[in-house]
Amino acid sequence: MRNILKGSLRGHVCEDCIESISDVEILFYLPYRNETPANSTSNIKETFHLVLKDEVKQREKLLIGKAMTDKNGNFEFEISDQYLRGDIDIDFICGTVPPKPPKPKRDEILQFHITTISVREELEKQAQSQNYRWEYTIAYKWWCYIRGHFFDAWVICGHLMNCKTNEPIANATVTAMDADLLTDDNLGSATTDSHGHFRIDYSSADFKKTFLSPWINIETDPGFLSFQSGPDVYFKAELSETILVNETKADARKNVGYCLCVNLCSEIAVTDPGETFPSAWTGIGAKFSSSYGTSAPDFDAEGYASSDKNVLFSTINLTGQAALRSAAGNPIEYRFSVSDATLPNDDANNPPLAGFTKIVGLYPNLFASSVVSKLIRKVYSPILNQISVSSHQTDFDTEGWFDVNHAIDRALVNAGLTPADLSLYNIIEEDTLISMNTTALTTAPNVPDIFDAGQPIPEANEIGVEKFAIRFEIREVINKAASQFGVINGGKILNSVIMNNNPIYRRLAIKELEETTLCNPISGNVTAKYTLYHPYLASGSLHLNNNSLTIDRDIADGTINTTLVKRINNNSPLNAPPPNNLTRCTYTLKLYSSTKKHNGDDGDSDGGTPLEQLFFYDI
């Protein structure tokens, strides 16, 4: 009867990232040291170490055989009867590491002693179970050192999960970046599997690139003087063009080692259509929450958004999450409505429900179409791998309830599929529940275009404050024909939200040009006139420069540099003392301004392009 020892060799990269060590030579020896010191323990069998040349030479006559590991790290070795009653030492010669066969950085044979085993015990275990084989997994600290130090093989193993549910996100592309002083290096990308697991292999050449590469490579650490040898790693992740993780240099893990183990999470939900989860309205765009509070994204008691005191304008995305079905399997619908009656956000009461008559989907022009989710194939397909689901007017019923199931069915049919094909897809929650056009709500008139630069805005023409309350409702549809609905927790009211869609009123002129003509050169004192007004003005400034840029400065006149919402002056001197530094040249005077209007994703571009006034100064 043949005595076949079956074994397997693996290496720990991370706690849950173990790799098979393939195509390496396994060496079997008679025990090198037969005498066991009195103070030693069974740890003598776990003395993993690098075998130096002297030890290799001393053990030459103890070698009894060799074997090679296959692609799974498995090997088999036939043991002669004469060795059955004793122990054997097991070493291996590491000529390569996964996932590809790089060569060692030095021309030397890398031999490692693994352990010592009892032959009889192992063969008895194999006899009791045909599936048994002796297995050895090299510890993390040793295997990562071997990979990196001798083979320049660096690796990142990680998982991408949903932050709230801890469910894995499959088929996402994860990219690892190295933060550098000059240009950030792309270390590589990988696609997550069904468990959200990904692995990225790279070498030091990937993070030591410079503008002189490949001739000169060095790790250009952003800390400059605090140079370290390892990369500073941060991550990006996306699924079907949806950004899941968007770390920056500030999030970089500093000077990482040969093996990096990470757990990434995304707020974006990627779920099976049959999964259920709490439905809620949580925010407005990516910047604001939909709650009153003291955190930076929250609304304050008056109705201003975030600690920046923003007001809402244009089209806003009402964000959150909504499952397709309830735990009972019934469809879920939701709706948003608006009331002109408001209360402070810190009031324990809510405005009367009867006042929420402006319903998105029913009130004229209040609804704005937007992408509410994406369908991504569970198994990649080159055709219809991704389908965007946009909201449409037909997705609302006569009471303004929005049916996302209807939107998904419509998207499938428009793609040439059927609603039954939904089972082939996962759903990416795009955060947007519904988009609302605030211009359908605000009615404050603009400042009439009758006031010249430097002329005050009468109180009667000032723009008033407009506040609204927003309500979110959600329900389970048990039997719509019979008007049977279940109430689901998740309803919410934001008592007060300030909105504004009025442009900034801006006028700019040069007093001395108005007294002559716009084409005449001017000399002596030069005076600016301006009118700048908006109820939510964020900034205003004047800047003067000549064509040669020998003069290039901001104008400070005590009015333009205030925090007032009205910044009006008909006598702002541009000559700088002493007594006048204007030279003969052409000049440009610019009036800059901005407001606190924001839609939750982008600030108002109104005022982004400055008003300009040109003049030629002659001495």
HUURGI-V663479 format. One record per pair of residues at least 24 apart in sequence whose ideal C-beta (glycine too) atoms are under 8 Angstrom apart, sorted by the first residue. I is the first residue (numbers start at 1). J is the second residue. Records with the same first field share a line. If there is no record, write none. Layout:
I: J + J
This chain:
2: 78
3: 78 + 79 + 80 + 81 + 84 + 119 + 123
4: 76 + 77 + 78 + 79 + 126
5: 76 + 77 + 78 + 79 + 119 + 122 + 123 + 126 + 134
6: 74 + 75 + 76 + 126 + 132 + 133 + 134
7: 74 + 75 + 76 + 77 + 90 + 133 + 134 + 135 + 136
8: 69 + 72 + 73 + 74 + 75 + 133 + 134 + 135 + 136
9: 69 + 73 + 75 + 92 + 114 + 135 + 136 + 138
10: 73 + 135 + 136 + 137 + 138
11: 97 + 137 + 138 + 143 + 146 + 147
12: 137 + 138 + 139 + 140 + 143 + 144
13: 140 + 143 + 144 + 147 + 155 + 157 + 259 + 261
14: 140 + 157 + 259 + 261
15: 140 + 261
16: 157 + 197
17: 157 + 197 + 199 + 261
18: 137
19: 98 + 99
20: 69 + 71 + 72 + 73 + 74 + 98
21: 69 + 73 + 92 + 94 + 97 + 98 + 138
22: 69 + 70 + 71 + 72 + 73 + 96 + 98
23: 68 + 69 + 71 + 95 + 96 + 101
24: 68 + 69 + 92 + 93 + 94 + 95 + 96
25: 66 + 67 + 68 + 92 + 93 + 95
26: 66 + 67 + 68 + 69 + 75 + 77 + 90 + 91 + 92
27: 63 + 65 + 66 + 90 + 91 + 92 + 93 + 111
28: 63 + 64 + 65 + 66 + 67 + 77 + 79 + 88 + 89 + 90
29: 59 + 62 + 63 + 64 + 88 + 89 + 90 + 91
30: 62 + 64 + 83 + 86 + 88 + 89
31: 62 + 86 + 87 + 88 + 89 + 116
32: 58 + 59 + 62 + 89
44: 116
45: 115 + 116 + 117
46: 115
47: 113 + 115
48: 112 + 113 + 114 + 115 + 138 + 139 + 142
49: 112 + 113
50: 110 + 111 + 112
51: 91 + 111 + 112 + 113
56: 109 + 111
59: 89
62: 89
64: 88
74: 133
79: 119 + 123
83: 119
84: 119 + 120 + 123
85: 119 + 120
86: 119
87: 116 + 117 + 118 + 119
88: 116 + 117 + 119
89: 113 + 115 + 116
90: 114 + 115 + 116 + 117 + 136
94: 146 + 150
96: 151
97: 146 + 147 + 151 + 153
99: 201
100: 201
102: 151 + 152 + 153 + 203
103: 151
104: 150 + 151
105: 150 + 151 + 152
106: 150
110: 146 + 150
112: 146
114: 138
140: 259
143: 259
144: 257 + 258 + 259
145: 258
147: 258 + 259
148: 257 + 258 + 259
149: 258
152: 203 + 204 + 205
153: 201 + 203 + 258
154: 201 + 202 + 203 + 204 + 206 + 231 + 258 + 259 + 260
155: 199 + 200 + 201 + 202 + 258 + 259 + 260
156: 187 + 198 + 199 + 200 + 201 + 202 + 233 + 259 + 260 + 261 + 262
157: 197 + 198 + 199 + 259 + 260 + 261 + 262
158: 197 + 198 + 199 + 260 + 261 + 262 + 263 + 264
159: 192 + 195 + 196 + 197 + 198 + 262 + 263 + 264
160: 192 + 196 + 198 + 237 + 244 + 245 + 264 + 265 + 266
161: 196 + 263 + 264 + 265 + 266
162: 265 + 266 + 267 + 268 + 269 + 270
163: 265 + 266 + 267
164: 267 + 269 + 277
165: 269 + 271 + 277
166: 265
167: 270 + 271 + 275
168: 192 + 194 + 195 + 196 + 197
169: 196 + 239 + 244 + 266 + 270
170: 194 + 195 + 196 + 270 + 378 + 426
171: 239 + 376 + 377 + 378 + 380
172: 196 + 237 + 238 + 239 + 244 + 270
173: 237 + 238 + 239
174: 198 + 200 + 235 + 236 + 237 + 245 + 264
175: 235 + 236 + 237
176: 200 + 202 + 233 + 234 + 235
177: 233 + 234 + 235 + 236
178: 206 + 207 + 231 + 232 + 233
179: 222 + 231 + 232 + 233 + 234 + 249 + 252
180: 207 + 219 + 220 + 221 + 222 + 232
181: 220 + 221 + 222 + 224
182: 210 + 211 + 220
183: 209 + 211
184: 249
185: 209 + 231
187: 231 + 233
207: 231
221: 255
222: 249
228: 254 + 255
229: 255
230: 255 + 256 + 257
231: 255 + 256
232: 256
233: 260
235: 262 + 264
237: 264 + 266
239: 268 + 270 + 376 + 428
240: 374 + 376 + 385 + 386 + 428
241: 386
242: 268 + 374 + 428 + 430
243: 268
244: 268 + 270
267: 431
268: 428 + 429 + 430 + 431
269: 321 + 427 + 428 + 429
270: 376 + 426 + 427 + 428 + 429
271: 323 + 426 + 427 + 429
272: 426 + 427
273: 324 + 408 + 422 + 423 + 425 + 426 + 427
274: 325
275: 323
276: 323 + 325 + 326 + 327
277: 321 + 323
278: 321 + 323 + 489 + 490
279: 320 + 321 + 322 + 323 + 332 + 334 + 474 + 488 + 490
280: 320 + 321 + 322 + 490 + 492
281: 318 + 319 + 320 + 336 + 433 + 472 + 490 + 492
282: 319 + 320 + 321
283: 318 + 319 + 320 + 431 + 600
284: 312 + 316 + 317 + 318 + 319 + 599 + 600
285: 316 + 317 + 319 + 598 + 599 + 600 + 601
286: 319 + 431 + 600 + 601
287: 598 + 600 + 601
288: 598 + 600
290: 318 + 319 + 320 + 470 + 472 + 492 + 494
291: 494
292: 345 + 346 + 494 + 495
299: 345 + 494 + 496 + 497
300: 345
301: 344 + 345 + 346 + 496
302: 344 + 345 + 496 + 498
303: 342 + 344 + 345 + 467 + 495 + 496 + 497 + 498
304: 498
305: 497 + 498 + 598 + 600
306: 598
308: 596 + 598
309: 536 + 596
310: 596 + 597 + 598 + 603
311: 498 + 499 + 500 + 536 + 596 + 597 + 598
312: 438 + 497 + 498 + 499 + 500 + 597 + 598 + 599 + 600
313: 438 + 499 + 500 + 501 + 597 + 598 + 599 + 604
314: 437 + 438 + 439 + 501 + 597 + 599 + 604
315: 368 + 435 + 436 + 437 + 438 + 599
316: 435 + 436 + 438 + 599 + 600
317: 370 + 431 + 432 + 435 + 599 + 600 + 601
318: 432 + 433 + 434 + 435 + 436 + 470 + 472
319: 431 + 432 + 433 + 600
320: 431 + 433 + 472
321: 429 + 431 + 433
322: 404 + 433 + 474
324: 404 + 405 + 408 + 427
325: 405
326: 476 + 486 + 488
328: 476 + 486
330: 476 + 477 + 478 + 486
331: 403 + 405 + 476 + 477
332: 404 + 405 + 474 + 475 + 476 + 477 + 488
333: 397 + 401 + 402 + 403 + 404 + 474 + 475 + 477
334: 401 + 402 + 433 + 434 + 472 + 473 + 474 + 475 + 490
335: 359 + 360 + 361 + 396 + 399 + 400 + 401 + 402 + 472 + 473
336: 360 + 433 + 434 + 436 + 470 + 471 + 472 + 473
337: 400 + 470 + 471 + 473
338: 363 + 366 + 436 + 441 + 468 + 469 + 470 + 471
339: 468 + 469 + 471
340: 468
341: 469
342: 467 + 468 + 469 + 495 + 496 + 497
343: 469 + 495 + 496
344: 495 + 496
345: 494 + 495 + 496
347: 495
350: 469 + 493 + 495
351: 469 + 493 + 495
353: 471
355: 469
356: 469 + 471
358: 440 + 441
359: 399 + 400
360: 396 + 400 + 402 + 434 + 436
361: 393 + 395 + 396 + 400 + 402 + 434
362: 396 + 398 + 399 + 400
363: 440
364: 440
365: 437 + 439 + 440
366: 436 + 437 + 440 + 441
367: 391 + 393 + 396 + 434 + 435 + 436 + 437
368: 435 + 436 + 437
369: 393 + 435
370: 432 + 434 + 435
371: 430 + 432
372: 404 + 407 + 430 + 432 + 433 + 434
373: 404 + 407 + 408 + 427 + 428 + 429 + 430
374: 427 + 428 + 430
375: 408 + 411 + 412 + 422 + 425 + 426 + 427 + 428
376: 425 + 426 + 427 + 428
377: 424 + 425 + 426
378: 424 + 425 + 426
379: 424
384: 415 + 416 + 417
387: 411 + 412 + 415 + 425
391: 434 + 435
401: 475
402: 433 + 434
433: 472
438: 499 + 501
439: 501
441: 466 + 468 + 499
442: 466 + 499 + 500 + 501 + 502
444: 500 + 502
446: 502 + 503 + 505
447: 502 + 505 + 533
451: 505 + 507 + 531
452: 507 + 509 + 529 + 531
453: 507 + 508 + 509 + 529 + 530 + 531 + 570
454: 507 + 509 + 511 + 529 + 530 + 531 + 568 + 569 + 570 + 571
455: 507 + 531 + 568 + 570
456: 531 + 566 + 568
457: 505 + 531 + 533 + 566 + 568
462: 533 + 535
463: 500 + 502 + 534 + 535
464: 535
465: 498 + 535
466: 498 + 499 + 500
467: 496 + 497 + 498 + 499
468: 496 + 497 + 499
469: 493 + 494 + 495 + 496 + 497
470: 494 + 497
500: 535 + 536 + 595 + 597
501: 597
502: 534 + 535
503: 534 + 606
504: 532 + 533 + 534 + 537 + 593 + 595 + 606 + 607
505: 531 + 532 + 533 + 534
506: 530 + 531 + 532 + 591 + 593 + 607 + 611
507: 531 + 532 + 611
508: 589 + 591 + 611 + 612 + 613
509: 613
510: 589 + 613 + 615
511: 570 + 571
512: 615
513: 613 + 615
521: 616 + 617 + 618
522: 615 + 616 + 617 + 618
523: 617 + 618 + 619
525: 573 + 575 + 580
526: 573 + 574 + 575 + 582 + 615 + 617
527: 571 + 572 + 573 + 574
528: 555 + 557 + 569 + 572 + 573 + 574 + 589 + 613
529: 569 + 570 + 571 + 572
530: 560 + 567 + 568 + 569 + 572 + 591
531: 567 + 568
532: 560 + 566 + 567 + 568 + 591 + 593
533: 565 + 566 + 567 + 568
534: 565 + 593 + 595
535: 565
536: 565 + 595 + 596 + 597
537: 564 + 565 + 566 + 567 + 593 + 594 + 595 + 596
538: 594 + 595 + 596
539: 592 + 593 + 594
540: 567 + 591 + 592 + 593
541: 591 + 592 + 593
542: 572 + 589 + 590 + 591 + 592
543: 589 + 590 + 592 + 610
544: 574 + 587 + 588 + 589 + 590
545: 587 + 588
546: 583 + 585 + 586 + 587 + 588 + 617
547: 585 + 586 + 587
548: 585
550: 583 + 585
551: 581 + 582 + 583 + 585 + 587
555: 589
582: 617 + 619
583: 617 + 619
584: 617 + 618 + 619
585: 616 + 617
586: 614 + 615 + 616 + 617
587: 614 + 615 + 616 + 617
588: 612 + 613 + 614
589: 613 + 614 + 615
